[in-house]
């Protein structure tokens, strides 16, 4: 099953939209943009996204990208072991 990554349009000021496009281009994942993820203020504090429903946040968009890539690889590894 492909990872599902969701992010908030309001978080784009951190460059989140750019890394989401990079994820779509480089990895087999589904990326969804929403007007609001009901994080109630998280999107104004730091780059964040939901990875299969779990919150992932970082200090920079590039760090967020790296964390999500790590989660994608972990998920692929777990699926190949099953």
Backbone as CSV, one residue per row, in Angstrom:
resi,resn,N_x,N_y,N_z,CA_x,CA_y,CA_z,C_x,C_y,C_z
1,UNK,0.830,-1.179,0.000,0.000,0.000,0.000,0.880,1.250,0.000
2,UNK,0.548,2.181,-0.865,1.334,3.409,-0.982,1.119,4.327,0.219
3,UNK,2.175,4.985,0.671,2.024,5.939,1.768,1.130,7.107,1.349
4,UNK,0.365,7.614,2.297,-0.480,8.780,2.057,0.092,9.939,2.865
5,UNK,0.416,11.015,2.160,0.991,12.196,2.794,0.031,13.352,2.563
6,UNK,-0.349,14.012,3.644,-1.282,15.126,3.559,-0.621,16.370,4.136
7,UNK,-0.892,17.511,3.504,-0.341,18.751,4.038,-1.336,19.884,3.869
8,UNK,-1.125,20.921,4.632,-2.023,22.067,4.687,-1.507,23.181,3.777
9,UNK,-2.394,23.743,2.977,-2.036,24.861,2.109,-1.427,26.001,2.918
10,UNK,-1.939,26.223,4.108,-1.450,27.317,4.954,-0.012,27.105,5.405
11,UNK,0.515,25.905,5.255,1.879,25.592,5.656,2.873,25.844,4.524
12,UNK,2.370,26.240,3.367,3.223,26.429,2.188,4.271,27.510,2.370
13,UNK,4.048,28.446,3.268,5.018,29.505,3.515,6.362,28.976,3.982
14,UNK,6.381,27.775,4.495,7.627,27.139,4.929,8.298,26.366,3.795
15,UNK,7.659,26.313,2.622,8.202,25.547,1.505,7.687,24.124,1.455
16,UNK,6.661,23.850,2.238,6.106,22.498,2.295,5.588,22.043,0.939
17,UNK,4.969,22.965,0.189,4.439,22.592,-1.127,5.552,22.145,-2.068
18,UNK,6.712,22.785,-1.989,7.841,22.402,-2.847,8.323,20.983,-2.542
19,UNK,8.431,20.650,-1.258,8.915,19.303,-0.937,7.866,18.246,-1.252
20,UNK,6.596,18.618,-1.199,5.543,17.663,-1.550,5.607,17.335,-3.039
21,UNK,5.868,18.351,-3.855,6.038,18.105,-5.290,7.248,17.213,-5.537
22,UNK,8.303,17.435,-4.789,9.514,16.617,-4.904,9.223,15.166,-4.509
23,UNK,8.423,14.980,-3.464,8.050,13.624,-3.043,7.253,12.921,-4.134
24,UNK,6.291,13.638,-4.731,5.464,13.047,-5.795,6.314,12.622,-6.983
25,UNK,7.330,13.426,-7.302,8.188,13.141,-8.451,9.134,11.970,-8.199
26,UNK,9.588,11.813,-6.959,10.660,10.861,-6.669,10.248,9.580,-5.955
27,UNK,9.031,9.541,-5.414,8.622,8.372,-4.631,7.213,7.940,-4.997
28,UNK,6.935,6.670,-4.778,5.618,6.099,-5.049,4.731,6.346,-3.832
29,UNK,4.126,7.532,-3.801,3.280,7.901,-2.672,2.132,8.773,-3.169
30,UNK,1.114,8.868,-2.355,-0.016,9.737,-2.665,0.123,10.987,-1.812
31,UNK,0.038,12.155,-2.454,0.167,13.423,-1.741,-1.111,14.220,-1.946
32,UNK,-1.686,14.663,-0.842,-2.923,15.438,-0.889,-2.724,16.778,-0.195
33,UNK,-3.196,17.823,-0.844,-3.157,19.169,-0.274,-4.558,19.537,0.202
34,UNK,-4.639,20.039,1.411,-5.922,20.453,1.979,-5.836,21.906,2.421
35,UNK,-6.971,22.558,2.451,-7.029,23.929,2.946,-6.708,23.990,4.428
36,UNK,-7.071,22.927,5.141,-6.815,22.876,6.581,-6.810,21.424,7.039
37,UNK,-5.863,21.098,7.894,-5.797,19.752,8.472,-6.228,19.765,9.937
38,UNK,-6.847,20.845,10.347,-7.312,21.055,11.725,-6.195,20.883,12.750
39,UNK,-4.996,21.279,12.374,-3.868,21.260,13.304,-3.894,22.461,14.232
40,UNK,-4.857,23.333,14.031,-5.086,24.493,14.903,-3.800,25.216,15.297
41,UNK,-3.164,25.810,14.352,-1.991,26.617,14.628,-0.667,25.970,14.299
42,UNK,-0.625,24.654,14.159,0.644,23.988,13.835,1.225,24.519,12.531
43,UNK,0.348,24.798,11.580,0.830,25.209,10.264,1.504,26.582,10.292
44,UNK,1.296,27.345,11.340,1.946,28.645,11.460,3.258,28.568,12.228
45,UNK,3.525,27.428,12.851,4.709,27.294,13.699,5.895,26.634,13.015
46,UNK,5.644,25.599,12.213,6.746,24.865,11.589,6.218,24.021,10.436
47,UNK,7.115,23.565,9.561,6.705,22.667,8.487,6.197,21.351,9.075
48,UNK,5.028,20.911,8.598,4.511,19.631,9.070,3.610,19.014,8.019
49,UNK,3.388,17.732,8.169,2.497,16.985,7.284,1.987,15.782,8.064
50,UNK,1.026,15.105,7.480,0.554,13.844,8.041,1.066,12.725,7.155
51,UNK,1.664,11.723,7.762,2.147,10.550,7.040,1.309,9.377,7.512
52,UNK,0.471,8.870,6.635,-0.467,7.799,7.001,-1.219,8.145,8.289
53,UNK,-1.585,9.416,8.412,-2.389,9.870,9.546,-1.611,10.334,10.760
54,UNK,-0.291,10.098,10.779,0.538,10.512,11.915,1.252,11.825,11.603
55,UNK,1.290,12.725,12.571,1.935,14.023,12.391,3.447,13.874,12.329
56,UNK,4.031,14.552,11.325,5.483,14.618,11.177,5.817,16.097,11.070
57,UNK,6.707,16.589,11.927,7.081,17.996,11.859,8.583,18.154,12.002
58,UNK,9.075,19.287,11.493,10.510,19.546,11.524,10.743,21.052,11.587
59,UNK,11.997,21.435,11.748,12.337,22.859,11.817,12.361,23.506,10.439
60,UNK,12.714,22.731,9.410,12.761,23.260,8.045,12.042,22.305,7.101
61,UNK,11.708,22.815,5.929,11.044,21.975,4.929,11.954,20.830,4.493
62,UNK,13.241,21.094,4.345,14.167,20.035,3.933,14.277,18.938,4.995
63,UNK,14.260,19.328,6.257,14.277,18.321,7.325,12.987,17.505,7.301
64,UNK,11.866,18.170,7.007,10.594,17.457,6.891,10.659,16.463,5.742
65,UNK,11.225,16.895,4.623,11.397,16.010,3.468,12.199,14.771,3.868
66,UNK,13.312,14.985,4.547,14.168,13.865,4.959,13.427,12.900,5.892
67,UNK,12.654,13.448,6.822,11.888,12.594,7.743,10.844,11.767,6.998
68,UNK,10.171,12.396,6.040,9.147,11.679,5.278,9.784,10.606,4.403
69,UNK,10.906,10.924,3.773,11.613,9.927,2.959,12.013,8.737,3.827
70,UNK,12.495,9.007,5.028,12.865,7.930,5.954,11.651,7.055,6.259
71,UNK,10.502,7.676,6.492,9.279,6.920,6.781,8.828,6.108,5.568
72,UNK,8.973,6.669,4.374,8.619,5.936,3.152,9.485,4.688,3.037
73,UNK,10.791,4.852,3.247,11.711,3.716,3.135,11.438,2.662,4.199
74,UNK,11.112,3.102,5.412,10.767,2.150,6.481,9.513,1.365,6.110
75,UNK,8.534,2.057,5.553,7.292,1.391,5.165,7.552,0.385,4.047
76,UNK,8.363,0.773,3.059,8.708,-0.142,1.969,9.431,-1.370,2.512
77,UNK,10.344,-1.161,3.450,11.095,-2.264,4.052,10.154,-3.212,4.784
78,UNK,9.245,-2.656,5.560,8.290,-3.480,6.313,7.387,-4.277,5.382
79,UNK,6.974,-3.670,4.280,6.103,-4.370,3.335,6.842,-5.475,2.606
80,UNK,8.131,-5.271,2.337,8.893,-6.305,1.637,9.190,-7.498,2.546
81,UNK,9.173,-7.275,3.852,9.422,-8.356,4.806,8.179,-9.203,5.051
82,UNK,7.015,-8.679,4.689,5.762,-9.418,4.936,5.524,-10.482,3.901
